[in-house]
Amino acid sequence: MRAGAGREVPEGTRLVAWAAFPKSCLAMRVRDALGPLFDDEIFRSAFGVRGRPGVAPGQLALVSVLQFAENLTDRQAAHAVRARIDWKYLLGLELADPGFDFTVLTGFRDRLLAHGLEGKILDLLLKRLNELGLVSGRGW
């Protein structure tokens, strides 16, 4: 597992994103309101430390949330990571970051299910939204 890039938005990404979206956009508002959101440590049990470093699971969780919000296929979501300035801002990536192959998202979901972590993403998201007063904590 590669350590999560993106704890801070790189300066170049920040400057270009704000130039392109001076009034902000959904992905930028999510990043600014919620921060990085998913800590890689939460997913450690599902992702090994051997072999070639992979994409940070915290970033894949965030990609999955935005993928759902925008109703994108895995291929479209992976393309958005490579091509969209607002997604690079959200994920805290350098503008030149090449992203990942779309099949990584399927593997990520498979690992979540195999380790019983599928509800973790929703629980963490709801907890953070509740802390910010954006949703009520009743019923979950």
Stockholm file with secondary structure:
# STOCKHOLM 1.0

chainA/1-140         MRAGAGREVPEGTRLVAWAAFPKSCLAMRVRDALGPLFDDEIFRSAFGVRGRPGVAPGQLALVSVLQFAENLTDRQAAHAVRARIDWKYLLGLELADPGFDFTVLTGFRDRLLAHGLEGKILDLLLKRLNELGLVSGRGW
#=GR chainA/1-140 SS CCCCCCSSCCHHHHHHHHHHCTTCCHHHHHHHHHTTCCCGGGGGGGSCSSSSCCCCHHHHHHHHHHHHHTTCCHHHHHHHHHHCHHHHHHHTCCTTCCCCCTHHHHHHHHHHHHTTCHHHHHHHHHHHHHHTTSSCCTTC
#=GC SS_cons         CCCCCCSSCCHHHHHHHHHHCTTCCHHHHHHHHHTTCCCGGGGGGGSCSSSSCCCCHHHHHHHHHHHHHTTCCHHHHHHHHHHCHHHHHHHTCCTTCCCCCTHHHHHHHHHHHHTTCHHHHHHHHHHHHHHTTSSCCTTC
//
